[in-house]
Amino acid sequence: MCNRILTKYADYNLVNATDTGNYITPPNLNKVFWRTIENSGVKRISFHSLRHTHATLLLKIGVHARVLQERLGHASIQITLDTYSHLIPGMQSAAAKMLGQLFNKRRD
């Protein structure tokens, strides 16, 4: 039998929280993060790089920059566009190709 006293979960609306809902200290978060990276065998990146990976993947699958701005909490869409503009040129050609496919479908 477990001697641990069950504590009510305190919901502070945190992205990362302890099993009771409280803040995780940065050293503890890093310890778990690095152990997870090591066990998963994926490329070693910083915890903050997860944010950029998240943004990059969303842009590459066509999520609108406004949605990305809201998810990242940027004050303006300009910050998002300035940060991730290097991804947009490839997206421009993809958009042109999709538009061409749309016009070709209408001729059929």
C-alpha positions as CSV (number, residue, x, y, z in Angstrom):
1,M,0.0,0.0,0.0
2,C,1.2,3.4,-0.9
3,N,1.8,5.9,2.0
4,R,1.6,8.8,-0.3
5,I,-1.1,11.3,0.6
6,L,-3.4,12.1,-2.4
7,T,-3.4,15.7,-3.1
8,K,-6.1,17.5,-5.1
9,Y,-4.8,18.7,-8.5
10,A,-4.3,22.4,-8.7
11,D,-5.0,23.5,-12.2
12,Y,-2.9,26.6,-13.0
13,N,-3.3,26.1,-16.8
14,L,0.4,25.2,-17.2
15,V,1.8,23.5,-20.3
16,N,4.1,21.4,-18.1
17,A,3.1,20.6,-14.5
18,T,3.8,18.2,-11.7
19,D,1.3,15.4,-11.0
20,T,-0.3,17.9,-8.5
21,G,-0.5,20.7,-11.1
22,N,2.3,22.8,-9.7
23,Y,5.2,24.4,-11.5
24,I,8.1,22.2,-12.6
25,T,11.5,23.7,-11.8
26,P,13.7,24.2,-14.8
27,P,16.4,21.7,-13.6
28,N,13.7,19.0,-13.1
29,L,12.2,19.7,-16.5
30,N,15.6,19.5,-18.2
31,K,16.4,16.3,-16.5
32,V,13.3,14.6,-17.7
33,F,13.6,16.2,-21.2
34,W,17.2,15.0,-21.7
35,R,16.4,11.5,-20.4
36,T,13.5,11.3,-22.9
37,I,15.7,12.5,-25.7
38,E,18.3,9.9,-24.9
39,N,15.8,7.1,-24.6
40,S,14.0,8.0,-27.8
41,G,17.1,8.1,-29.9
42,V,16.1,11.3,-31.7
43,K,18.4,14.2,-32.5
44,R,19.5,16.1,-29.4
45,I,18.0,19.6,-29.4
46,S,17.3,22.1,-26.8
47,F,13.9,22.3,-25.1
48,H,13.3,25.7,-26.7
49,S,14.1,24.2,-30.1
50,L,10.8,22.2,-29.7
51,R,9.0,25.5,-30.1
52,H,10.7,26.2,-33.5
53,T,10.2,22.6,-34.6
54,H,6.5,22.9,-33.8
55,A,6.3,26.2,-35.8
56,T,8.2,24.8,-38.7
57,L,6.1,21.7,-39.0
58,L,2.9,23.6,-38.8
59,L,4.0,26.0,-41.6
60,K,5.1,23.1,-43.8
61,I,1.7,21.4,-43.6
62,G,0.0,24.7,-44.6
63,V,-1.2,26.1,-41.3
64,H,-1.9,29.8,-41.7
65,A,0.7,32.2,-40.1
66,R,-2.1,33.8,-38.1
67,V,-2.9,30.5,-36.3
68,L,0.8,30.0,-35.7
69,Q,1.1,33.5,-34.3
70,E,-1.7,32.7,-31.8
71,R,-0.2,29.3,-30.8
72,L,3.3,30.9,-30.2
73,G,1.9,33.9,-28.4
74,H,3.6,36.5,-30.6
75,A,2.2,40.0,-30.1
76,S,1.9,40.5,-33.8
77,I,1.9,38.4,-37.0
78,Q,4.9,40.4,-38.2
79,I,7.0,38.8,-35.4
80,T,6.0,35.4,-36.7
81,L,6.6,36.2,-40.3
82,D,10.0,37.8,-39.6
83,T,11.0,34.7,-37.6
84,Y,9.9,32.1,-40.0
85,S,10.1,33.9,-43.4
86,H,12.9,31.6,-44.6
87,L,10.3,28.8,-44.8
88,I,7.8,30.8,-47.0
89,P,9.6,30.8,-50.4
90,G,9.0,27.0,-50.7
91,M,5.5,27.5,-49.6
92,Q,4.9,30.1,-52.4
93,S,5.8,27.5,-55.1
94,A,3.6,24.9,-53.4
95,A,0.7,27.4,-53.4
96,A,1.2,28.2,-57.1
97,K,1.2,24.5,-57.9
98,M,-2.0,23.9,-56.0
99,L,-3.7,26.9,-57.7
100,G,-2.6,25.4,-61.1
101,Q,-4.1,22.1,-60.1
102,L,-7.3,23.8,-59.2
103,F,-7.6,25.5,-62.6
104,N,-6.8,22.2,-64.4
105,K,-9.6,20.4,-62.5
106,R,-12.1,23.1,-63.6
107,R,-11.2,22.5,-67.3
108,D,-12.0,18.8,-67.0
